[in-house]
Amino acid sequence: MEKINRKTQIIILISLFVLLVVVLAVLYPFLPAQIPMQYSFTGSVNRYADKLVAVLTAVGMNGALSLYNIFTSQDKIPPKNFIVSILLTFISIIAISASLFIQ
């Protein structure tokens, strides 16, 4: 991770954001109208969100974190922040995709 320069980090973050937007745009027509957003310890759903709100929230959080990392890093994005941005993208895709199978 130390050998990746800032320009490459920015390209990776932008590419992952575009990947997230494309995947969610493809999944959107297949998503249920209500997406589970919070679960209890027993596994039951505590809160649902409209699919548009859930998708926009995922895109917004990822975009905001990526922009924060890009604009606040002088020399290089700190490794922890870079990894969190990457993980958030994949967790968002997995969590929203899971709603296709959970009712």
C-alpha positions in Angstrom: 0.0 0.0 0.0 2.9 2.3 0.6 4.1 2.2 -3.0 0.8 3.5 -4.5 1.2 7.2 -5.3 -1.6 9.8 -4.8 -2.5 9.9 -8.5 -3.0 6.1 -8.6 -5.0 6.2 -5.3 -7.3 8.9 -6.8 -7.8 6.9 -10.0 -8.7 3.8 -7.9 -11.2 5.8 -5.8 -12.9 7.3 -8.8 -13.0 3.9 -10.6 -14.6 2.3 -7.5 -17.1 5.0 -7.3 -18.0 4.6 -11.0 -18.2 0.8 -10.4 -20.6 1.4 -7.5 -22.9 3.7 -9.5 -23.0 1.3 -12.5 -23.7 -1.8 -10.3 -26.4 0.0 -8.4 -27.9 1.3 -11.6 -28.1 -2.2 -13.0 -29.5 -3.6 -9.8 -32.0 -0.8 -9.2 -34.9 -2.3 -11.3 -34.6 -5.6 -9.5 -34.5 -4.3 -6.0 -37.6 -4.6 -3.8 -39.5 -1.4 -3.0 -38.3 -1.5 0.6 -34.7 -2.3 1.5 -33.8 -3.5 5.1 -31.6 -0.9 6.7 -31.3 -2.1 10.3 -31.5 -5.5 12.0 -32.1 -6.5 15.6 -30.0 -9.0 17.5 -32.6 -11.6 16.7 -32.2 -11.0 13.0 -35.6 -9.3 12.4 -35.6 -6.1 10.4 -36.1 -2.9 12.6 -36.1 -0.3 9.8 -36.7 -0.2 6.1 -35.9 2.5 3.5 -37.3 3.1 0.1 -35.0 1.7 -2.6 -34.2 5.1 -4.0 -33.2 6.5 -0.6 -31.0 3.4 0.1 -29.2 3.7 -3.3 -28.7 7.4 -3.0 -27.5 7.0 0.6 -24.9 4.4 -0.5 -23.8 6.6 -3.5 -23.7 9.7 -1.3 -21.7 8.2 1.5 -19.2 6.7 -0.9 -18.9 9.9 -2.9 -18.5 12.0 0.2 -15.8 9.8 1.7 -13.9 9.6 -1.6 -14.0 13.4 -2.1 -12.9 13.9 1.5 -9.9 11.6 1.0 -9.0 13.3 -2.3 -9.2 16.9 -1.1 -7.8 16.6 2.4 -4.7 14.6 1.4 -1.7 16.7 0.6 0.9 14.2 -0.4 -0.9 10.8 -0.2 -4.2 9.4 1.1 -3.5 7.7 4.5 -3.6 3.9 4.1 -6.4 3.6 6.7 -8.6 6.1 4.9 -7.8 4.5 1.5 -8.7 1.0 2.8 -11.9 2.3 4.4 -13.0 3.9 1.1 -12.4 0.6 -0.7 -14.2 -1.5 1.9 -17.2 0.9 2.0 -17.7 0.5 -1.7 -17.8 -3.2 -1.6 -19.9 -3.3 1.6 -22.4 -1.0 0.0 -22.7 -3.2 -3.1 -23.0 -6.4 -1.0 -25.5 -4.9 1.5 -27.8 -3.6 -1.2 -27.4 -6.7 -3.3 -28.4 -8.8 -0.3 -31.8 -7.2 -0.3 -32.6 -9.1 -3.5 -32.5 -12.3 -1.5 -33.8 -11.1 1.9 -37.5 -10.4 2.4 
